[in-house]
Amino acid sequence: MAANAAFKIYYPSSVVITSLSTCQIVYNLQTYNANVCSLDTTNQVISIYGNFAVAVPAGATVAINFGPVTNPQTTNKLVLGYFGIQTYTSSYTYKIDAIMSGPQPALECDYTCKTCVGTSATQRK
């Protein structure tokens, strides 16, 4: 991935995001706070770019941290939908790649809750 990459993250309607106080890109144990982190709640898109002037080799892992995110309103985690991500060159000039049918959030509980009781995925705390 070229230096100064930009990202668009699409989130499912079951996840509630009303504002963003955290917006970071993590690569090679270094955290970069994005200069631009915008939230489009109508189209459920988070746009992130700026302050990531590092070229990333093929096969390397990049993490994107954003939040806060509210637990889904549904009681069945299997109907959450998927997150999608598109990567771009700086300022969204050219699309590099996209994954639009995943990943799916991995929740530790079967029900909406803060945390689960012990190792039980079906009991709420």
Secondary structure, DSSP 8 states (H G I E B T S, - for coil): --TT-EEEEE--TTSB----SEEEEEETTEEEE-SEEEEETTTTEEEEESS------TT--EEEEEE--B--SSS-GGG----EEEEESGGG-SEEEEE-S------SSSSS-SSBSTT-TT-B-
